[in-house]
Amino acid sequence: MNNWRVKTSLFLNYFVFAILLNSVGTVILQVQNNFGVSKPAASVLEMFKDFSIAGVSFLLASFIVRIGYKRTMLIALGFISSVTLLVPSMPGFLALKLLFAATGASFALIKVSVFATIGLVTKNHREHASFMNFIESFFMVGVLSGYFIFGAFVDEANPASTSWFKVYYLLGALSLTAFLLLLSTPLDESAVKAEKPLPLREEFSGMLKLALSPLVLIFVASAFLYVLVEQGIMSWLPTFNSQTLHLSNKLSIQMTSILAASIALGRFLAGFALRRLPWLPLLVGCLLSAAAMVILVIPMTKGLDPRLVVQSLSGAPFAAFVFPLIGMLLAPVYPAINSLILSSLPERQHAPMTGLIVLFSALGGTTGSIITAFIFRNYGGQTAFYFSLLPITVLIGCLTVFHRLQKPKASPVAEPAVAQEGTAL
């Protein structure tokens, strides 16, 4: 199998969906300006995205082995290419709801297939963890690129303009390119298909039984809480920049790129740190540092003059540069536990396990965004971000329990696999 072409295709697939999925914070800001939508109403975009991810991953993850990983990814890429090319012709809040629903459904298929395919194109636990690190880091490159791509289409002279919808022509072309690359790339799935398939009912019930094991239960709780924190911050940081720090809309979007860049850098650095340090002390230390950053930096955002709209980097307050660095501290958590849970299972269970990862991550994402929206509207942006301290505290407890459950079952090879990994989202 021509692994370099397969891996390039997986990178591009993830890159496309990184831009689409994580544009939700930018779009939340824009729909408030374009359509007069309230904060809680705008937050439903996160719900459309995450509920479709959750529903599709729950219903179809255990069947993707039958459909085929490559065929599943082609279906997802073909569908989202069509949708993104249609959206600019009908700019409106409803069109964006449908777009994020389509994005979520397609991403559920992509992520389950990509994670399962990693097991086919890597030779051992170490290589699996290493490639997981690279692909998740590249995901954040896509997120980072997305802020500048969307920012370039925002008309700063006319904030109410919907001309930024034209960005979806570019994203549609990028999705179509990913489709054509994958279509022309051979993928050997014989290692999975060689196993005798179970009846459909048993495939589905097997995923449910997997979810009920104590280790998996505490894992999905950890994944839920992590994404709740991350998406609560990532989805509302552009609005926080605009309405609390009083940056211009374009600058608010572009400054959010610091968060994506810090997550990518955090994953890269964690890849080295985890080679030498046990994962639990490292992750707990990162989370405690993230909590300290919230406590120290958010007070700096109070008392700013709302009449002074900042148009350039030179005028941005110090907190606008510092707070997004919290991404570097949050970054190692999610991929580390993903690699631990996946590398402990046989290849055929990677798809249903990834389905559970996607399902509970989606639920955590939409929960975090909606809670942040309501707190933001009723109590202000500072209080909304102070809320992150609660799930961070609970997450530390979950990781401690996860470690206690995982340690007795870890194989001699599994633990070094984590040591080789960086992080993932």
N, C-alpha and C positions, 0 to 999 in steps of 0.2 A: 504494500500500500504506500502511495506517495504521501508520506506523512506531512511534509512541509506544506503542500497545497491544502491538505485538510486543515492543518493548524492555522494557516493564513485565512482560510474561509471562516473558521470559528472566531478568529480575532475580528474580522470585518463584521460578522453577524452581531457580535457583542457591541462593537463600536456604534453601529446603526441604532440599536435599541438603547444604548446608553444615552444618546442624544435625545431620542424621543421620550423615553421614560422620565428623565430628569429635567426635561423642559417644563415640567408641571409647575415648578415654583415661578419660573418666568411667565408662564401663561396665566397663572393665578394673579400675578401683578397686572398683566395686560388686560384681562377681562374686567378687572375693577375699573380701569381707566376707559376701556372701550364701550362697555355695556352697562356700567353702573351697578355691577354685581356686588353684593355684600361679602364680607370675609367668609362667614359660614357657608354661603351659597357657592362661593368660588372654590371652597375646599372640597366640594363634591367631585371636582375633577380628579382628585386623588382617589376618591371612592370608586369612580368609574374605572380608573386604571387598576386599582388593587383588587376590587371585587371580581373583575374579569380574569385577572391573574389567578386569584384563589379558586374561582369556579372551574376554570379550564384545567388547572393543575390537579385539582381534586378529582375531577371526572375522567380525565384522559391520561394522566401520568402513567398509570399502571398498564395502559394499552399501547403506549408509544413503541414498545419493543415490537409489537405486531405490525404497526404501521411502518416502522423503519425510521431510524434517526435522520437520515438524509431526506427522505420523503417528507417527514414532519417539518423539518427546517425549511424546505422548499415551499410547502403550503403556507407557513407563517410569513416568509419573505414575500411571496407572491401577493398574499392578502394585504399586507401592510403597504406594499408598493402601490397597489391600486387605491387604497384609502387616502394615503398622503397626497397623491396626485389629484384627487378629487376635492380635497378640503379647501384649497384656495378659491374655488369657484363658488363656494357658499359660506363666506365668512360669518360666523355667528357662534354664540355660546353653545347651542345645540350641536353644531358641527364638531366643536371641540370635545364635548362629552362623548360623542360617537367615536371620535379619533382616539381618545384615551382608552375607551373600552376596547377598540380594535387593537391598540398598541399592547394593552395588558394581555389580551387573549393570545396574541401572536408571541409575546415575550414568554409566556408560560410554556408554549411549545418549544421555543428556542432554548430557553434555559435548561429545561429537562433534557432536551436532546444534546445540547452542548456538554453539560456535565456528564451525561452518560457516555458520550463519544470520547471524552478525555480518557476514560478507562480503556478504550480501544487503541488509542494512539500513544499511550505511555507504557513503559515496560515494568515499572515497579512503583512501590509506595513513594520513594523519593522523587522520581520523575513526575508522578501524579501530583504531588504537593507543589513541586516547582512550577509545573505548567499551570496549575490552578492559580498560583501567585501571579504569573505573567498575564494570564487572560483577565483576571480580575483587576489588575493594575491597568491594563489596556482599556477596560471598561471605564475607569476613571479618566483616562485620556479623552474618551468620547464625551464624558460629562463635561470636562473642562472645555473641550472644543465647542460644545453646544452653547455655552454661555456667550462666547464670542460670535458664533454663527447667528444666534437669535438677536444679539445686541446689534449686529451689523444691519439687520432688517428693521429695527425700531426707528421710527421717524421722531426724533427728539423735538423737532420744531412743531409737530402736531401730535401730541400724545394720544389723541382720540382716533388717530388714523389706524385702519386695519390693514395697511399695506404690508405689515410684518407677516401676514398669512402666506405671502409668496415664498417664505422660507421652506414651506412644505414641498414646493416643486424641487428644490435642491435635495431635501431629504428623501423624496420619492425616487429621484435618480440614483441616490446612494444605495437605497434599498434594492433597486433593480440591479445595480452592479453586483451587490452581494448575492442576489439570486442567480445571476448568470455565472458567477465564479463557482458557486456551490454546484450548480447544474453540470458544469464541466469537470468537476473534481470527483474522482472515484473514491468511494468509502467502503472498506471491507467490514461488513457487519456479521460475518459468518460466525465469529466467536460467540456472539449472543444468540443468533438464530439457530445455532447448532443444538442448543438446549431444547428439549421437548416443551412446547408451550402448554401452559396450564389453561383450563377452561376460563372464560372471561370472568365468571363469578369469583373463581378462586384468585385470579389476578387482582381483582379489586379488593376482595376481603383480605388478601395478603398485605396490601398497603395499610389497611385499617389495623390489622394485627401488629404490623410493624410500629404503628404510631402509639400503640398501647404499652410498649416495653418501657420500663422506667428510664433507661438511658435516653431513649428517643423523646420521651415526654419532657424531660428536663432540657433536652437540646432545643426542642421547638419553642419552649418557653423563653429560652435565652435568645433565640433568633427573633422571636416576636418583640421582645423588649429592646433589643439592639436596634432593629429597624424602626421601631416606634420613636426612639430618640433621634436617630439619624435623619429620618424623613421629616420629623417635626421641625428640625433645624433647617435642613436643606430646602424643603418646599416653601418655607416662610422667610428664609433669609433675604430674598429680593424685596419682599414687602417690608421687612424689618429695616433694611437699608434705606428704603424710600420713605417710609412713614415715621420711623423712629429716629434714624440718623439724618433724614432729609437730604439724601442724595438724589440726583436726577434719575429718571427711570432707566435710561441707558447705562448710567454708571452703576446703579443698583444691581442690574443684571450682571454686568461685567465684574464687579467686585465679588460677586458670589463665586466666581471662578477660583478665588483663593481657597475656598472650602474644598472644591474638587481637587485642586492641585495638592493641598495638604493631605487629603486622604490618599492620593496616589503616592506621595512621598512617604507617608506613614507606612504604607504597605511594603514599599521597597525597603525601607530601613528595618521593618519588622522581619523581613526575610533573613537579614543578617543576624538580628538579635535572637531570633528563635533557634538559630543553630547552636547557641551557647547557653541560653537561659531556659528554664522550665516555663511552659506556656502559661500556667496559672498565675504565678507572681507577676509576670510581664503584663498580662491582660488586666489584672486587678490594679496594678500600678498605673496603667494607662487610664483606666476608668476613674480612679481617684484624682489623677491629675486633670482629667476633663472636668470633673465636678469642681475642682479648685479654680479652674479657668472661668467657669460660669460665675462663681461667687465673686471673683476678683474683677472681671472685665465688664459684666453687665452694669454695675453702678456707674461706670464711665460714660454710659450712653444717656444718662439723665441730664436734664437742664439745657439741652441744645435748642437753639433758636429756630422755630419752625419756619420763620420768614426767610431764612437764608438757605436757599436750595443749592447744594454743592454740585457744580458742573464738572469739576476736574479732580484728579487724584490728589493734587497738592492741597486742596481744601478739605479733603475727607478727614473725619475725626480719627484719632488713634485706634479706637475700638473697632472701626471698620476693617482695619488691617489685621488686628490681633484676634478678634473672636473667631473668624473662620479657621484659624489654626487649630481649633478644637478637633477638626477632622483628622489631623495627624495622630491624635491621642485615641480617637475612636476606631481608627482604621484597622488595627490588627484583630479585633474581636471576631467579627463575622466569618472571615475566611478560615481562621484557625480552627474554629469549632466545626465548620463545614468539612474541612479536610479530615478531621478526626473521625467524624461520624461516617463519611463515605468510604474512607480507606479501611474501615472495620467491617465492611459488608462485601459480599460477592458481587461481581459485575452486573448480574441480572437484577439485583436489588437497587442499583444506583438510580435507575429511572424513577421507581416509586418513592425512594427516599428523597430524591431531588424534588419530586412533586410535593412532598411534605414541607421541604425547605421553602419552596416557592409559595405554597399556600399560607404558611404562618408568617412568612416575611411580608406577604401582601397584606394580611390582616393587621400586622403591626404597623405597616406604612400608613394605611388609611386611618387607623385609630390615632396615630401620632399627629397626622395632619389635621384631623377634625378637632381633636382636643386643643391643639395649638391655636386653631382658628377661633374657637369660642373664647379661649382665655385672652387671645390677642384683642378681640373685639371688645370684651367686657372689662378687661383689666390692663390692657396695654402690652406692647411688645416685650418689655423687660420681664414682666411677670410670666408671659408665655414661655420664655426661654428658661426662667428659673424653674419651671415645672419639670424640666429634664432631669433635675436632681433626684426626683423620686424614682423614675424607672432605672436610672443609673445605679442607685443604691440596691434596688431589688435584683438587678442584673448581676451585681457582684455576688450576691447570695446564690443565685442560680448557677453561676460558673463554679463556685466552690462545691456545690452538690454534684454538678456534672463531673468534676474532677474525681470526686470520691467514687462515683458510679463507674466511671470510665477506667480508672487506674487498675483495678483488679483484672479487667478483661483485656487490657492492652497487650498486644503481642509484642515480642522483642523487636519486630520490624516497624510496627505501627507508630511507636513513639518518635523514633528518628524522622519518620515521614513528616510529622508536624514540625519538627525542628528545621526541616528544609523549607517549609512553606513561608510565604509572606502573608498576604491577607487577601480577602476577597469581598467583593460585594456583588 
